[in-house]
């Protein structure tokens, strides 16, 4: 019998171990690119698609729930880091514009848009459902809108669906506001409602801003502010690739098509309540009241895509979004 030296014995063992590792690695199935996994992570929910981070839902000890980070195709960071953390080339303005959120600047006269002790807060109450799977993951929450004195102004249910398609990731956001504690009036102000603060290079202006805006009516860049459209898209370079985010306004939403509070410094918001600011109408024209005991639902799709609005076929994808269930 041939005796191996100690060094050769170690080499043989390493080779055998390496072969076993290779066999183990090649025997594992590849992650399903459409598989969404949602799990609790210290006051946040971590959402992964195909084994990669998509976003985290921050709900604990915050002025309002928000998504951060938000990663698009190729893991491109789509939203500003500040004030959650420091990053180069980011302006330190509007600290209440935290990545991706829903709120409004006047609800029964209370400002839920900005932060501070004299402002309203949206407080996460509980999760109704957290579901991972294919073709989508689902999170259903209940929240309380609280005045500075602690009184409840109204409540909401949020259903958030996470999924993916070729070259894009999708967040379907549905919110039902309940006039559970008396009538609720969303006041006429530009400061609302479904909002994002985009990554620095997506902006139109600023030291590194190279982005563009376009809406379904064909208006572009600064001409899109305060205009009504079925959808609006903000795109530009991030980490060497062109990516963008389109927000779709569902045709069943009140006052569809919505107005867009979309700024050249990276604010991107759908707001159906700001007619005074957007169109110069008398103050209060845009007020919307939910009678006591009633509710109102808003639905939006956020499409995080590669390329510009033409390359990513935003208009076609909007038509797919609004098509009746079961339509071919």
C-alpha positions in Angstrom: 0.0 0.0 0.0 1.4 3.4 -1.0 1.9 5.7 2.0 1.4 9.4 1.4 3.5 12.1 3.1 1.7 14.3 5.6 1.8 17.3 3.1 0.2 15.1 0.4 -2.4 13.8 2.8 -3.3 17.4 3.7 -3.5 18.3 0.0 -5.8 15.3 -0.7 -8.1 16.2 2.1 -8.4 19.9 0.9 -9.1 18.7 -2.6 -11.8 16.3 -1.3 -13.3 19.1 0.8 -13.3 21.4 -2.1 -14.9 18.9 -4.3 -17.6 18.3 -1.7 -18.2 22.0 -1.4 -18.5 22.3 -5.2 -20.9 19.4 -5.3 -23.0 21.0 -2.6 -23.0 24.4 -4.3 -24.0 23.0 -7.7 -26.7 20.8 -6.2 -28.5 23.8 -4.6 -31.4 25.3 -6.7 -31.0 28.8 -8.0 -33.1 31.4 -6.2 -36.4 32.1 -8.0 -36.2 35.7 -9.3 -39.8 36.3 -8.5 -39.7 34.8 -4.9 -40.4 37.6 -2.4 -39.3 37.0 1.2 -40.5 39.3 4.0 -39.1 39.1 7.5 -39.0 41.2 10.7 -35.6 42.9 11.4 -35.5 45.1 14.5 -38.4 47.6 14.0 -38.3 47.1 10.2 -39.6 44.6 7.7 -36.9 43.4 5.2 -38.2 42.7 1.7 -36.1 40.6 -0.6 -36.9 39.6 -4.2 -34.9 36.7 -5.7 -32.6 36.7 -2.7 -31.7 40.4 -3.1 -32.8 43.3 -0.9 -35.6 45.4 -2.4 -36.5 47.6 0.5 -37.1 47.9 4.2 -40.3 49.1 5.8 -39.4 51.3 8.8 -42.4 51.5 11.2 -41.1 51.8 14.8 -40.3 55.1 16.6 -40.6 57.2 13.4 -42.9 60.2 12.6 -44.5 58.1 9.9 -43.8 54.7 8.3 -41.4 54.9 5.3 -39.5 52.7 3.0 -35.7 52.9 3.1 -33.5 51.9 1.4 -35.3 51.3 -2.0 -33.1 49.4 -4.5 -34.0 49.3 -8.2 -32.7 47.1 -11.0 -29.1 46.1 -10.5 -29.4 47.1 -6.8 -29.3 50.8 -7.8 -30.2 53.0 -4.8 -33.3 54.9 -5.9 -33.8 57.3 -3.0 -31.7 59.8 -1.0 -29.9 58.4 2.1 -30.1 61.5 4.3 -31.3 62.0 7.0 -31.1 58.2 7.7 -27.4 58.2 7.0 -24.7 60.5 5.6 -23.7 60.2 1.9 -21.8 62.3 -0.6 -23.5 65.0 -2.8 -26.7 64.9 -0.9 -28.5 68.1 0.2 -29.5 68.3 3.9 -32.9 70.0 3.3 -36.4 68.9 4.1 -35.5 66.3 6.7 -39.1 65.0 6.7 -38.6 63.7 3.1 -37.5 60.3 4.1 -37.0 58.1 1.1 -40.6 56.9 0.3 -43.8 57.6 2.3 -47.5 58.5 2.4 -48.8 61.4 4.4 -50.4 64.9 3.9 -49.7 68.5 5.0 -53.2 69.3 6.3 -55.6 66.7 7.8 -58.3 68.4 9.9 -55.8 71.3 9.9 -52.9 69.3 11.3 -49.6 69.1 9.4 -48.7 65.4 9.0 -46.1 66.2 6.2 -43.4 67.9 8.3 -41.7 66.7 11.5 -41.8 68.3 14.9 -43.5 68.3 18.3 -46.3 70.5 16.9 -46.9 68.1 14.0 -49.1 65.1 13.5 -47.7 61.6 13.6 -48.7 58.4 11.9 -48.2 55.5 14.3 -48.0 51.9 13.3 -50.6 49.9 15.3 -50.3 46.3 14.1 -49.7 43.9 11.2 -52.7 42.1 9.8 -50.8 40.0 7.3 -47.2 39.4 6.3 -47.0 36.9 3.4 -43.9 35.8 1.5 -44.1 34.0 -1.8 -44.5 33.9 -5.6 -45.5 35.9 -7.6 -45.7 38.6 -4.8 -45.2 39.3 -1.2 -47.9 41.1 0.8 -47.8 43.3 3.9 -51.1 44.6 5.5 -50.9 47.1 8.3 -53.1 49.3 10.4 -52.1 52.8 11.6 -53.3 55.7 13.7 -53.0 59.3 12.6 -52.4 61.2 15.8 -52.6 64.9 16.6 -49.8 66.6 18.7 -52.0 66.3 21.8 -52.3 62.5 21.3 -55.9 62.4 20.0 -56.6 60.1 17.1 -57.7 62.0 14.0 -58.3 58.9 11.8 -56.9 55.5 11.0 -55.8 53.6 7.9 -55.2 50.2 6.4 -52.2 49.8 4.1 -51.8 46.9 1.7 -48.4 46.7 0.1 -47.6 44.2 -2.6 -44.0 43.5 -3.7 -43.2 41.8 -7.0 -40.9 41.9 -10.1 -41.1 41.7 -13.9 -38.4 41.7 -16.5 -35.9 44.5 -15.7 -38.1 46.1 -13.0 -39.3 45.8 -9.5 -42.8 46.8 -8.4 -44.5 48.2 -5.3 -48.3 48.3 -5.3 -49.4 50.6 -2.6 -53.0 50.7 -1.4 -54.2 52.9 1.5 -57.7 53.1 2.9 -58.3 56.1 5.2 -61.1 55.5 7.8 -63.0 58.5 9.3 -63.1 56.4 12.4 -63.1 59.3 14.9 -65.2 61.9 13.1 -65.1 63.5 9.7 -61.7 63.9 8.1 -60.8 66.7 5.7 -57.7 66.5 3.5 -56.8 70.2 3.1 -55.9 72.0 -0.1 -52.1 72.1 0.0 -49.2 71.0 -2.3 -47.5 69.3 0.6 -48.6 65.7 -0.1 -49.2 62.8 -0.4 -47.5 59.7 -1.8 -44.0 61.0 -1.9 -40.4 60.0 -2.7 -37.0 61.9 -2.3 -34.8 60.5 -5.1 -31.1 59.8 -5.3 -28.9 62.8 -6.0 -27.9 61.9 -9.5 -31.6 61.5 -10.5 -32.3 65.2 -9.8 -32.6 67.7 -12.5 -30.4 70.2 -10.8 -27.6 70.1 -8.3 -23.9 69.3 -8.6 -24.4 65.7 -9.7 -28.0 65.9 -11.0 -28.5 64.5 -14.5 -32.1 63.3 -14.3 -35.3 63.9 -16.3 -39.0 63.9 -15.7 -41.8 63.0 -18.1 -45.5 62.4 -17.7 -48.2 60.6 -19.7 -49.3 63.9 -21.2 -45.8 64.3 -22.8 -44.7 67.2 -20.6 -41.1 67.1 -19.5 -38.8 68.3 -16.7 -40.0 71.5 -14.9 -43.1 71.6 -17.0 -44.5 68.6 -15.1 -44.9 70.4 -11.8 -48.6 70.8 -10.8 -49.9 69.1 -14.0 -52.4 66.3 -14.1 -51.4 63.0 -15.7 -52.1 59.2 -15.5 -48.4 58.6 -14.6 -45.2 60.4 -14.1 -41.6 59.1 -14.5 -38.3 60.3 -13.0 -35.2 58.7 -14.5 -31.4 59.2 -14.8 -28.0 57.7 -14.1 -27.3 55.8 -10.8 -24.0 54.0 -10.5 -23.3 54.1 -14.2 -26.6 52.8 -15.4 -29.8 54.6 -16.4 -32.7 53.7 -14.1 -36.0 55.3 -13.2 -39.2 55.1 -11.2 -42.7 55.6 -12.6 -45.7 56.2 -10.3 -49.0 55.1 -11.7 -52.3 56.8 -10.5 -55.1 54.2 -10.5 -58.2 55.4 -12.5 -60.4 54.5 -9.5 -58.6 57.1 -7.3 -60.5 60.2 -6.4 -59.8 63.1 -8.8 -57.9 60.9 -11.3 -55.7 61.9 -13.0 -53.8 63.3 -10.1 -51.7 66.4 -9.9 -47.9 65.9 -9.5 -45.9 67.7 -6.9 -42.6 66.8 -8.7 -39.6 69.1 -8.2 -36.2 69.5 -9.9 -34.4 68.8 -6.6 -35.7 65.2 -6.4 -39.1 65.4 -4.7 -41.6 63.2 -6.5 -45.2 63.1 -5.2 -48.7 62.3 -6.3 -51.1 64.8 -4.7 -54.9 65.0 -5.5 -55.5 67.7 -2.9 -53.4 70.8 -4.0 -55.6 72.7 -6.6 -55.0 76.1 -5.0 -51.2 75.7 -5.4 -51.2 73.9 -8.7 -53.9 75.8 -10.6 -54.2 79.1 -8.7 -57.8 78.4 -7.7 -59.2 79.9 -4.5 -57.8 78.5 -1.2 -59.8 75.4 -0.1 -60.8 74.4 -3.6 -58.9 71.1 -3.3 -60.3 70.2 0.1 -61.7 66.6 0.3 -63.8 65.5 3.2 -64.5 61.9 4.3 -67.8 61.8 6.3 -67.6 60.3 9.8 -67.9 56.5 9.6 -66.9 56.4 5.9 -63.5 55.6 4.2 -61.6 56.4 1.1 -59.1 54.3 -0.8 -56.1 55.3 -3.0 -54.1 52.9 -5.1 -50.7 53.5 -6.8 -48.1 51.4 -8.5 -44.4 52.3 -8.3 -42.4 50.8 -11.1 -38.6 50.8 -10.6 -37.2 50.2 -14.1 -34.1 50.1 -16.3 -33.6 52.8 -18.9 -35.8 55.8 -19.7 -39.6 55.7 -20.0 -39.3 54.6 -23.7 -36.9 51.8 -23.1 -38.8 50.5 -20.1 -42.2 50.8 -21.9 -43.8 52.8 -19.1 -46.9 53.7 -21.1 -47.5 50.1 -22.0 -47.0 48.9 -18.5 -49.5 51.5 -17.3 -52.1 50.1 -19.6 -51.4 46.6 -18.2 -51.8 48.0 -14.7 -55.2 49.5 -15.4 -56.6 46.7 -17.5 -59.6 44.9 -16.0 -58.9 41.7 -14.1 -58.7 38.8 -16.5 -58.3 41.0 -19.6 -55.9 39.7 -22.2 
